[in-house]
Amino acid sequence: MTPNGNQRKMTNMSDPLQTILERHGRRKDSLIPILQSLQKSYGYLPEPLLRRICDETEISAADVAGVSTFYDQFRHEPVAEHTICVCTGTACHVKGAERILAAFRSEKGNGVENP
């Protein structure tokens, strides 16, 4: 899988974080916009950035971890450039969705997740 085109190298992470904190603030009620902006910049939420949020704001590590893992919109690992979703609802299941998923799994291996 290729990394997301928006993903940046970890070595340049201080400048975007400072800009984001200046834009959104450093209080607990700014956490979701901070995380959304970081993910937009990096393509995911790298662990070192999450630690830096705690160091440079009034937000606790428990709050950062709780919010970033509670919402499905936040990713803690880089994702592929393209995502393919296979419907597995009742109608799709009847039409052979499991065969399609099996074909993806045999071709791509562990990179295919269950819906």
Sequence and secondary structure as in RCSB ss.txt:
>XXXX:A:sequence
MTPNGNQRKMTNMSDPLQTILERHGRRKDSLIPILQSLQKSYGYLPEPLLRRICDETEISAADVAGVSTFYDQFR
HEPVAEHTICVCTGTACHVKGAERILAAFRSEKGNGVENP
>XXXX:A:secstr
  B TT   GGG HHHHHHHHHHH SSGGGHHHHHHHHHHHHSS  HHHHHHHHHHSS  HHHHHHHHHHSTT  
SS  BS       SHHHHHTTHHHHHHHHHHHHGGG    
